[in-house]
């Protein structure tokens, strides 16, 4: 079984972004969205008009500065590749996200990066917080829409 990454958050986190599970490239890099082709970090940098370098500590500091908690819906999986459709069929353990929600944090909204994260969350987690689907930042998603991300994150 492959392990996902620890959550990035603090008590002041206001939004939670959930992916599905780290890709092979991300697991090799050792942090979320490690594939340079993924639009995640570029999207956040553009939305908040910031520079985000490749250093993991810089990415963590950026997230915390803007009140963003980051985690995945799947905590561990036997996934061999990176495709989300394979993840849905894989053996997996759904993450307990309760520690990322009030009263432990100030999270008011949960954003799911892609349909797989959204579907898995909706099937496995109950919360009264709004859960918002965002188009996947994966380079494999031809329907990515920056404006949807910008609008939702800046609300």
C-alpha positions in Angstrom: 0.0 0.0 0.0 1.2 3.5 -0.8 0.8 6.2 1.8 -0.5 9.7 1.0 1.0 12.8 2.5 0.3 14.4 5.9 -2.2 17.2 5.8 -1.0 20.7 5.6 -3.1 22.9 7.9 -3.2 24.9 11.1 -6.0 26.1 13.4 -6.5 29.2 11.3 -7.1 27.3 8.0 -10.3 28.6 6.4 -10.7 26.4 3.3 -9.8 22.8 2.7 -8.7 21.6 -0.7 -8.9 17.8 -1.1 -7.3 15.9 -3.9 -7.8 12.2 -4.6 -4.4 10.6 -4.0 -0.8 11.5 -4.9 0.3 10.6 -8.4 3.4 8.5 -9.0 5.4 11.7 -9.8 4.1 13.4 -6.6 5.0 10.4 -4.5 8.5 10.5 -6.1 8.8 14.3 -5.3 7.5 13.8 -1.8 4.7 16.4 -1.8 1.3 17.3 -3.2 1.0 18.0 -7.0 4.7 17.2 -7.6 4.1 16.7 -11.3 5.3 19.9 -13.0 2.6 19.5 -15.6 -0.2 19.7 -13.0 -1.7 23.1 -12.9 -2.4 23.2 -9.1 0.6 25.4 -7.9 0.5 27.6 -11.0 -3.2 28.2 -10.5 -2.9 29.2 -6.8 0.1 31.4 -7.7 -1.9 33.2 -10.3 -5.0 33.5 -8.1 -3.1 35.0 -5.2 -0.5 36.9 -7.3 2.4 35.2 -5.6 5.5 33.2 -6.6 5.5 29.7 -5.4 8.9 28.0 -5.7 9.4 24.2 -5.9 10.6 23.9 -2.3 8.1 22.0 -0.1 8.6 24.4 2.8 7.7 27.3 0.5 4.6 25.6 -0.7 3.5 24.8 2.9 4.2 28.5 3.9 2.1 29.7 1.0 -0.9 27.5 1.9 -0.8 28.6 5.6 -0.4 32.2 4.7 -3.7 32.1 2.7 -5.6 29.9 5.2 -5.6 26.9 2.9 -5.5 23.3 4.3 -4.5 20.6 1.8 -5.1 16.9 2.0 -6.3 13.9 0.0 -9.6 12.0 0.3 -7.6 8.7 0.1 -5.1 8.1 2.9 -3.5 4.9 1.4 -4.0 2.8 -1.7 -2.5 0.0 -3.7 -2.7 2.2 -6.8 0.2 1.4 -9.2 -0.2 4.2 -11.7 -1.7 7.7 -11.4 -5.1 7.5 -13.1 -8.0 8.4 -11.0 -10.2 5.8 -12.7 -7.7 3.2 -11.4 -7.9 4.7 -8.0 -11.7 4.2 -7.8 -11.1 0.4 -8.4 -8.1 0.1 -6.2 -7.9 -1.1 -2.6 -7.9 2.1 -0.5 -8.4 3.6 2.9 -10.5 6.8 3.0 -8.9 9.5 5.1 -10.5 10.8 8.3 -10.7 14.5 7.7 -12.5 15.4 11.0 -9.3 16.9 12.4 -9.3 19.4 9.6 -12.8 20.7 10.3 -14.3 22.9 13.1 -13.8 23.0 16.0 -10.1 22.1 15.2 -9.9 24.7 12.4 -11.8 27.6 11.0 -12.6 25.7 7.7 -15.8 27.0 6.2 -15.7 25.3 2.7 -14.3 22.1 1.3 -13.1 22.2 -2.3 -12.5 19.0 -4.2 -9.8 19.0 -6.9 -11.6 16.8 -9.5 -14.5 14.4 -9.8 -12.8 11.5 -8.2 -12.0 13.4 -5.0 -15.6 14.8 -5.0 -17.3 11.5 -5.6 -15.2 9.6 -3.0 -15.8 12.4 -0.4 -19.5 12.5 -1.1 -19.7 8.7 -0.7 -17.7 8.5 2.5 -17.8 11.6 4.5 -20.7 13.4 6.2 -20.4 17.1 7.0 -22.6 20.2 7.1 -19.9 22.3 5.4 -20.4 23.2 1.7 -18.5 20.8 -0.6 -17.6 22.3 -3.9 -16.4 20.4 -7.0 -13.6 22.1 -8.9 -12.3 20.9 -12.3 -9.2 18.9 -11.8 -5.9 20.7 -12.2 -4.4 17.6 -13.8 -2.8 18.1 -17.2 -4.9 15.1 -18.3 -8.0 17.2 -17.8 -8.8 19.1 -21.0 -11.8 20.8 -19.3 -9.8 22.6 -16.6 -11.2 26.1 -16.1 -9.0 28.6 -14.2 -11.9 31.1 -13.8 -13.9 28.6 -11.8 -11.0 28.1 -9.4 -10.4 31.9 -9.1 -14.1 32.7 -8.5 -14.5 30.0 -5.8 -11.3 30.6 -3.9 -11.7 34.3 -3.8 -15.3 34.3 -2.6 
